[in-house]
Amino acid sequence: MLLLVTASLAVAFAGVRAQQSPLAFDVLIAGGRVVDGTGAPWFKADVALAGDRIVAIGQLAGRPARRTVDATGLVVAPGFIDMLGQSEFNVLVDGRAASKIMQGITTEITGEASRSRR
């Protein structure tokens, strides 16, 4: 009897899962060359975002998204870190840091040369 109830519940839940619509992504970056930062060769894939998180990487064509970006012929990569940035004054003048962002730099380590060694 317990086996029959368990089997019935499994069939019922399987039906519910099958009826759910696929997750809609906020942004789908389609057809880009993904460089993941590990040193591995690039690979062609789609990258899906939900909020501020990467939620899927792979062949995602046809999946619903609020916005789709065609990255054909472009590189999709995580942000780069500028370890020797010295943009303290520039960022105060223009907080958008457009010159850094246009290069893909999302983090800057600064001030490393601000003290002299004695």
N, C-alpha and C positions, 0 to 999 in steps of 0.2 A: 504494500500500500504506500509506504514512504517513497519507494522508488518511482511509483506512478505519479505522485504529487510532485516530486522533484523534476521528473521529465516534463510534466505539464507546465511548470513554472519556467523551465528553460525554454520551451517552445514559445511561451507567451512573451518572455523578455526578448527573445530573438526577433520576434515580429515587431516589437516596439523599436528596437535598434534599426531595423531595416526601413522603417517609415520615417526616421529622422532625416532632415535635410542636411547636406554637408555644411560644415562650418564656413561661414563667410569671413574672408580675411579683410582686414582694413586696407592693406596694400599688398599687391602681388607684383613683384619685379620679375618680369618674364624674359626668358631667353638669353640671359647674360652669361658671361664667363665668370664663374665663381672662383675667386682666389681666397682661400680660407685662412691664410696666415700661418699655416703649419709647415710650409715649405713643399707641400705636395703640389703636383701639377694642377693647373686650373681645370675645371670641368664645366660643361654647359648644364645649367639648371635654372629653375625658377626658385625664387625666395619669397616666402609669405610672411607677412607681419601682422600681428594682432596687438594693438596698443604699441608699446615700445619694445616688444619681444619678437624675435624670430621664432615662428611656430612650425614651419615646415620648409624643407629644402628638397627639391626633386623635380619630377615632371608633373607640374600642377596645372597644365593647360585645361581650360574649361571650368575650373573651380571658381565659384563666385567670390568677388572682391569688390570693396567699395571703390577702389582706384587701382588701375592696372598701369604699370610703367613698362614700356617696351625697351628692354635693355639689349636688344640684338646688336652685336658688334661692340658692346661696352663691357667693362669689367665691374663686377659687383664684389666688394671687399669690405671687411670690417674697417673701422677707423684706424688711422695710423697715429703713433705717438712720436712727437718731436721731443727728443731727449735733450736737445741743446737750444731750445727756443729762448729767444731773448726779446720777446714782444711786449714786455711790461708796459712801455709807453704807448705803443700802437694800440693795444687793447683798451687802454684808458681813453684814447682819442676816439676810437671806433670799436665799440664792444661787440660788433658782429664778427670780428676777426675774419672778414671775407677772404683775405689772402691765404689764411690757413685752411679754412673750410674748402676752398676751391682746390686745394692740393690733397684733400681727404684727411687732413689732420684733425682729430677730434679731441686729443689730449696733448697738453704741453707741460713739460717739466721745465721750470724756469728758476732763475736765481742761483744756479750752481756756481757762478763765477762772481757772485756779489761780495764775497769776503776774501780778503787777501790772507795768504798763509804766512805766519810769522814763526 
